[in-house]
Amino acid sequence: MTQLPICTETATELTTVTTTEAVPLPAIPVSDVICNECNCSGGVVDCSNRELRKPFDADDWNGLKDMDITEVDLSRNLFILLTQISELPIKKLNVSNCEIEILPDGVFSNLKEIVSLDLSRNKISFSAVGKHVFGIFHEGQKPQPFLKLRYLSLAHNDIHSLSQDMFLFMPHVTTLDLSGNPLAIIDQITMSALADLTRLRELRISECDLESLPEGLLRRQRRLQRLDLSGNRFTSIPAVLTEAVNLLYLNFDRNPIQALPKNTAISNLTRLQELHLCRHSSLRSISAGALAGLESLVVLHIRYNPRLTVIDPGFLEWEDDLGIERWPLLEELYLNNNNLSEINPKMLGHWDQLVKVDFSANPYLCDCTNQWMMDVLVPIIMTTVTNTTTNKMICRRPDDYRGYTFAQLYESRKDLVCLSSENLTDGSTTETAVLYGIMIGILVTFPIVLILVILWKKGYFARCRKKMNTKQHYFDDEETDAF
């Protein structure tokens, strides 16, 4: 009986517990809305390639305010519309490779710390990139510029022209990428927009269907150091390059030029350090003085030009004020995968300065005219970090050395002999001669056959046959009368 109070107390406690209301579950942090979809760690929000169709709203972004987010990657999703992101210390925003067509005014207004903005490979058009898109706009306040933005990519969109004052609120941008847009022509409005980027150091306008560049385009770009004009439709070097007096790097690959004549506009780029002239399907020759005056040039790429057979040995040479011949002190020279039969010793004044080279995959003539390559150039190549290039420098002619590499010839200490032009004729030349013979035969025979066909159709041969038969009957009748 003495235990009854204890039991009663225990029962009371049990009753109390069972009748108490259910304890509510803790609320899910707002930040989990984004971080459940994406990877959030180390100040980076990685939402790339998640097949997201709907952009996150302001409340979702507000949940990240305590996480010190500095980088957001929304690339490779299915967004059509980009919505405003809350005020976060984001420095790098990547929204490339989506389906974005619309950029609302002030969509980036809260990103005061933004340094890099990548909007490449979307469906953004001219109408979607007005001056009220790129800037800090708040109701009742004057527009403020992006003071920290340095990199902007609008590459591979559907932009035919730039709107005026488009870059008005991003005065400190140093790199602009417009590659892959169907600009075709840089009009006055586009020029006016670019003129606001007075601190631009790198401009990429490759694959924009450009055939020419207007005068004055680069006049205000006094700080421009890197320019990419590759993959356009230039048939000659644009004269406007003379305005880019501080250019250090120029990419002019993949343009339909057929020749580089003397004193191109490139020759005026006395501070140029690296030049690319590669993958020109129509380029056949480079004349003397074509690249003269490039006294600061260090790296030169002339590669993968399948029709390039002639590089004049003086293409880099010029005379200074004292009449002394000069060449740039190149450290890297790439002449591989062209159609060159030789590397002329007069191309450079100081071959021993080269650190990296590639002269492979050319149809070399291995006779005495290229003996210097065996005696001088091959040993120099072997001292460079790219010394294996001699294993890919292969003789095409004459037949005695066909297939030999320069490394093999050097190791065997062979002296290249001088051969007559007849001995240099290889199988391909013979085949060409046969082909020409066949073509000439066809050209001569075809008119004759055509004339015969026309005469036959007009009944010329039938009439001739009839006349011959008539004559034959006449002679037969005469013979009959004689008997």
C-alpha positions in Angstrom: 0.0 0.0 0.0 2.9 2.3 0.7 3.7 2.1 -3.1 0.3 3.4 -4.2 1.3 7.1 -4.0 4.3 6.4 -6.2 2.2 4.6 -8.7 -0.4 7.4 -8.7 2.3 10.0 -9.2 3.8 8.0 -12.1 0.4 7.6 -13.7 -0.2 11.3 -13.4 3.1 12.0 -15.1 2.3 9.6 -17.9 -1.1 11.1 -18.3 0.5 14.6 -18.5 2.9 13.5 -21.2 0.4 11.8 -23.4 -1.9 14.7 -23.3 0.7 17.3 -24.2 0.4 18.8 -27.7 3.0 17.6 -30.4 6.2 19.6 -30.5 6.5 21.5 -33.8 9.4 20.5 -36.2 12.1 23.1 -36.6 11.6 25.4 -39.6 13.8 24.6 -42.7 16.3 27.5 -43.3 15.5 29.6 -46.3 19.1 29.0 -47.6 18.2 25.3 -48.0 15.9 26.2 -50.9 19.0 26.9 -53.1 21.5 24.7 -51.4 19.2 21.6 -51.7 19.3 22.1 -55.4 22.9 23.2 -55.7 26.2 22.7 -54.1 27.0 25.4 -51.5 30.5 25.4 -50.0 33.4 27.6 -49.5 31.6 30.8 -50.5 30.6 29.2 -53.9 27.1 28.3 -55.0 27.3 25.8 -57.9 24.0 25.3 -59.7 25.5 24.4 -63.0 23.9 21.8 -65.2 20.9 21.1 -63.0 18.2 21.4 -65.6 16.7 24.3 -63.7 13.8 26.0 -65.5 12.7 28.6 -63.0 15.1 31.1 -61.5 15.3 31.5 -57.8 13.3 34.4 -56.3 14.4 37.1 -53.9 13.5 35.2 -50.8 15.5 32.2 -51.9 18.6 34.4 -52.4 18.0 36.2 -49.0 18.6 32.9 -47.3 22.2 33.1 -48.4 23.0 36.4 -46.7 24.8 34.8 -43.8 27.0 32.5 -46.0 29.4 35.1 -47.5 28.7 34.0 -51.1 31.3 35.4 -53.5 30.7 33.1 -56.6 27.5 31.9 -58.2 27.4 29.5 -61.2 24.0 29.1 -62.8 25.4 27.9 -66.2 23.9 25.1 -68.4 20.4 25.4 -67.2 17.1 26.1 -68.9 16.4 29.6 -67.7 14.6 31.9 -70.2 14.2 34.8 -67.9 16.8 36.0 -65.4 15.4 37.6 -62.2 17.0 39.9 -59.8 19.4 38.5 -57.2 19.4 39.9 -53.7 22.1 42.1 -52.3 25.0 39.6 -51.8 28.8 40.1 -52.0 28.9 38.1 -55.3 32.1 38.9 -57.2 31.7 36.3 -60.0 28.4 35.4 -61.7 28.2 32.8 -64.5 24.9 32.5 -66.3 26.3 31.1 -69.6 24.9 28.3 -71.7 21.2 28.8 -70.7 18.2 29.9 -72.8 18.0 33.5 -71.6 16.2 35.9 -73.9 15.1 38.6 -71.4 17.2 40.7 -69.1 14.9 43.0 -67.0 16.1 46.5 -66.3 18.2 46.6 -63.1 18.4 42.9 -62.9 22.0 43.2 -61.5 21.3 46.3 -59.4 22.0 44.6 -56.1 25.4 43.2 -57.1 27.6 46.1 -56.1 30.7 43.8 -55.6 30.4 42.2 -59.0 33.8 41.8 -60.8 33.1 39.2 -63.5 29.8 38.6 -65.4 29.4 35.8 -68.0 26.2 35.8 -70.1 27.7 34.0 -73.0 25.9 31.4 -75.2 22.3 32.5 -74.5 19.7 33.9 -76.8 20.1 37.6 -75.9 19.2 40.0 -78.6 19.8 43.7 -79.3 16.6 44.7 -77.5 17.5 42.9 -74.3 20.7 44.8 -73.6 19.8 48.4 -73.0 21.6 50.9 -70.8 19.3 50.2 -67.8 20.3 46.6 -67.7 24.0 47.0 -66.7 24.0 49.4 -63.7 22.8 50.0 -60.2 19.2 51.3 -60.3 17.0 51.9 -57.2 13.8 53.8 -57.2 14.2 57.3 -56.0 18.0 57.3 -56.4 20.3 58.3 -59.1 21.8 55.4 -61.2 25.1 54.3 -59.9 27.9 52.6 -62.0 29.4 49.2 -61.4 32.7 50.4 -60.0 34.3 46.9 -59.6 33.1 45.2 -62.8 36.1 44.2 -65.0 35.0 41.3 -67.1 31.8 41.1 -69.3 31.0 38.4 -71.8 28.1 38.5 -74.2 29.7 36.0 -76.5 27.6 33.8 -78.8 24.3 35.5 -78.4 22.0 37.1 -81.1 23.3 40.6 -80.9 23.4 42.5 -84.2 24.3 45.8 -82.8 25.0 47.5 -79.4 22.6 50.1 -78.0 23.9 53.5 -77.3 25.0 54.2 -73.7 24.9 50.4 -73.1 28.2 50.6 -71.2 27.6 54.0 -69.6 27.5 52.5 -66.1 30.4 50.2 -66.3 33.4 52.6 -66.9 36.0 50.2 -65.4 35.5 47.2 -67.7 38.8 45.9 -69.0 37.7 42.8 -70.9 34.7 42.6 -73.3 33.9 39.5 -75.2 31.4 39.9 -78.1 32.6 36.9 -80.1 30.1 34.8 -82.0 27.5 37.5 -82.4 26.2 38.3 -85.9 27.4 41.9 -86.0 28.4 41.8 -89.7 28.9 45.6 -89.6 30.1 47.8 -86.7 27.8 50.8 -87.1 28.0 54.2 -85.6 25.8 53.3 -82.6 28.0 50.3 -81.8 31.1 52.4 -82.1 29.5 55.0 -79.8 28.8 52.3 -77.2 32.3 50.9 -77.3 33.8 54.4 -77.0 32.5 54.5 -73.4 34.9 51.7 -72.5 38.0 53.9 -72.3 39.8 51.5 -69.9 39.4 48.5 -72.2 42.4 46.3 -72.3 41.0 43.2 -74.2 38.4 43.1 -76.9 37.2 39.9 -78.5 35.2 40.1 -81.7 36.0 36.8 -83.3 33.4 35.0 -85.4 31.2 38.1 -85.9 30.9 37.9 -89.8 33.0 41.1 -90.0 34.5 42.1 -93.4 35.9 45.4 -92.4 36.4 47.7 -89.3 35.4 51.4 -89.5 37.9 54.1 -89.1 38.0 55.5 -85.6 36.9 52.3 -83.9 40.0 51.9 -81.8 41.0 55.6 -81.6 39.8 56.0 -77.9 41.0 52.6 -76.9 44.5 53.8 -75.9 44.8 51.1 -73.3 43.8 48.2 -75.5 46.5 45.5 -75.3 44.8 42.3 -76.6 42.6 42.0 -79.7 40.9 38.9 -81.2 39.7 39.2 -84.8 39.8 35.5 -85.6 37.2 33.7 -87.6 35.8 36.7 -89.5 35.7 37.5 -93.3 38.6 39.9 -93.6 40.4 39.5 -97.0 43.1 41.9 -96.0 44.6 43.4 -92.8 42.2 46.2 -91.5 43.9 49.6 -91.7 42.2 50.6 -88.4 44.8 48.5 -86.6 47.2 51.4 -86.8 45.0 53.1 -84.1 45.8 50.4 -81.6 49.3 51.7 -80.8 49.6 49.9 -77.5 48.5 46.5 -78.7 50.5 43.6 -77.3 48.6 40.6 -78.6 46.8 40.1 -82.0 44.9 37.0 -83.1 44.0 37.1 -86.8 43.4 33.4 -87.4 40.9 31.9 -89.8 40.3 34.8 -92.2 40.1 34.4 -96.0 43.2 36.4 -96.8 45.2 35.2 -99.9 48.4 37.1 -99.3 50.2 39.4 -96.9 51.7 42.3 -99.0 54.4 44.6 -97.9 53.8 47.1 -95.1 50.5 45.8 -93.8 48.8 47.7 -90.9 50.4 45.2 -88.5 53.8 46.7 -89.3 52.8 49.8 -87.3 52.2 47.8 -84.1 55.7 48.4 -82.7 54.8 47.2 -79.2 53.2 43.9 -80.4 54.6 40.9 -78.6 52.5 38.0 -79.9 50.9 37.5 -83.3 48.8 34.6 -84.6 48.3 34.1 -88.3 47.0 30.5 -88.5 44.4 28.4 -90.3 44.0 30.6 -93.4 42.7 28.2 -96.0 43.5 30.7 -98.9 46.8 32.2 -97.8 49.5 31.5 -100.3 52.3 33.9 -99.8 53.8 36.4 -97.3 55.8 39.2 -99.0 59.0 40.9 -98.0 58.3 43.5 -95.3 54.8 42.2 -94.6 55.6 42.2 -90.9 58.5 44.6 -90.8 58.9 46.9 -87.9 57.6 44.6 -85.2 60.6 45.3 -83.0 58.9 44.0 -79.8 57.7 40.7 -81.3 58.5 37.7 -79.2 56.0 35.0 -80.2 55.0 34.4 -83.9 52.5 31.7 -85.0 52.1 31.0 -88.7 50.6 27.5 -88.7 48.1 25.3 -90.4 47.9 27.3 -93.7 47.7 24.4 -96.2 48.3 26.6 -99.3 51.2 28.7 -97.9 54.1 27.9 -100.1 56.1 31.2 -100.0 57.4 33.1 -97.1 59.8 35.8 -98.3 63.0 35.6 -96.2 62.7 39.4 -95.6 59.1 39.3 -94.3 60.2 40.4 -90.8 63.2 42.5 -91.9 63.4 46.3 -91.8 66.0 49.1 -91.8 66.4 51.4 -88.9 67.2 55.2 -89.1 70.8 54.4 -89.7 70.0 52.0 -92.6 70.9 48.9 -90.5 69.0 45.8 -91.2 67.0 44.6 -88.2 64.8 41.7 -87.1 62.7 41.1 -84.0 64.3 39.0 -81.3 61.9 36.1 -81.4 61.8 33.6 -78.7 59.0 31.4 -80.1 58.5 30.7 -83.8 55.9 28.3 -85.1 55.8 27.5 -88.9 54.4 24.0 -88.7 51.7 22.4 -90.9 52.1 24.7 -93.9 53.1 23.9 -97.4 56.7 25.1 -97.2 59.6 23.4 -98.9 62.3 25.3 -96.9 63.1 27.5 -93.9 65.3 30.3 -95.2 68.2 31.3 -93.0 67.5 35.0 -93.7 64.1 34.9 -92.0 65.8 35.8 -88.7 68.9 37.6 -87.6 69.3 35.6 -84.4 68.2 32.0 -84.6 70.0 31.2 -81.4 67.5 33.3 -79.4 64.7 30.8 -80.0 63.4 29.0 -77.0 60.4 27.2 -78.5 59.9 26.2 -82.2 57.8 24.0 -84.4 58.7 23.5 -88.1 57.0 20.1 -88.5 54.6 18.8 -91.1 55.9 20.7 -94.1 56.8 19.1 -97.5 60.6 19.8 -97.2 63.0 19.7 -100.1 66.1 17.9 -98.8 68.8 19.0 -101.2 71.8 21.3 -100.8 69.7 24.4 -100.6 68.5 23.3 -97.2 71.9 22.1 -96.0 72.0 24.9 -93.5 69.0 23.4 -91.8 71.1 20.3 -91.2 74.2 22.2 -90.1 72.7 25.1 -88.1 68.9 24.9 -87.5 68.6 21.3 -86.3 71.3 21.8 -83.6 69.5 24.9 -82.4 66.2 23.1 -82.3 67.7 20.3 -80.2 68.6 22.9 -77.5 65.0 24.1 -77.2 62.3 22.7 -75.0 60.5 21.6 -78.2 63.5 19.6 -79.5 61.3 16.7 -80.7 60.1 18.7 -83.7 63.0 17.4 -85.8 61.3 13.9 -85.7 58.3 15.4 -87.5 60.3 17.4 -90.0 60.1 15.0 -93.0 61.6 15.1 -96.5 59.1 15.1 -99.3 61.7 15.4 -102.1 63.9 14.0 -103.7 62.8 10.4 -103.9 66.1 9.2 -102.3 65.3 11.0 -99.0 61.5 10.8 -99.1 60.2 9.8 -95.7 63.5 10.6 -93.9 63.2 12.9 -90.8 65.7 15.7 -90.2 66.7 13.9 -87.0 67.7 10.8 -89.0 69.6 12.8 -91.5 71.4 14.7 -88.8 72.3 11.6 -86.9 73.7 9.9 -90.0 75.7 13.1 -90.9 74.4 13.0 -94.5 75.4 15.8 -96.8 72.5 16.9 -98.9 73.4 17.0 -102.6 72.4 19.4 -105.3 70.1 17.8 -107.8 68.9 18.9 -111.2 65.3 19.9 -111.6 64.6 16.7 -113.4 65.8 14.6 -110.5 63.5 16.6 -108.1 60.4 15.5 -110.0 58.5 13.2 -107.8 55.5 11.0 -108.4 53.1 13.7 -107.6 54.6 15.9 -110.3 54.4 13.1 -112.8 50.8 12.5 -111.9 50.1 16.2 -112.4 51.7 16.1 -115.9 49.6 13.0 -116.9 46.5 14.8 -115.6 47.3 17.9 -117.6 47.9 15.7 -120.7 44.5 14.1 -120.3 42.8 17.5 -119.9 44.5 18.9 -123.0 43.4 15.8 -124.9 39.8 16.3 -123.8 39.9 20.1 -124.7 41.2 19.3 -128.2 38.9 16.3 -128.8 35.7 17.8 -127.5 35.2 20.6 -130.1 35.9 18.1 -132.9 33.3 15.6 -131.6 30.8 18.5 -131.0 31.2 19.7 -134.7 30.7 16.2 -136.0 27.5 15.7 -133.9 26.1 19.0 -135.1 26.8 18.1 -138.7 25.2 14.7 -138.2 22.1 16.3 -136.7 21.8 18.7 -139.6 21.9 15.8 -142.1 25.2 16.7 -143.6 26.4 13.1 -143.7 23.1 11.9 -145.2 23.4 14.4 -148.0 26.9 13.4 -148.6 25.9 9.8 -148.7 23.1 10.6 -151.2 25.5 12.5 -153.4 27.9 9.7 -153.4 25.1 7.3 -154.3 24.0 9.5 -157.1 27.5 9.7 -158.5 27.8 5.9 -158.2 24.6 5.4 -160.2 25.9 7.9 -162.8 29.1 6.0 -163.3 27.2 2.7 -163.4 24.9 4.1 -166.1 27.9 5.3 -168.2 29.5 1.9 -167.9 26.2 0.3 -169.0 25.9 2.6 -172.1 29.5 1.8 -173.0 28.6 -1.9 -173.3 
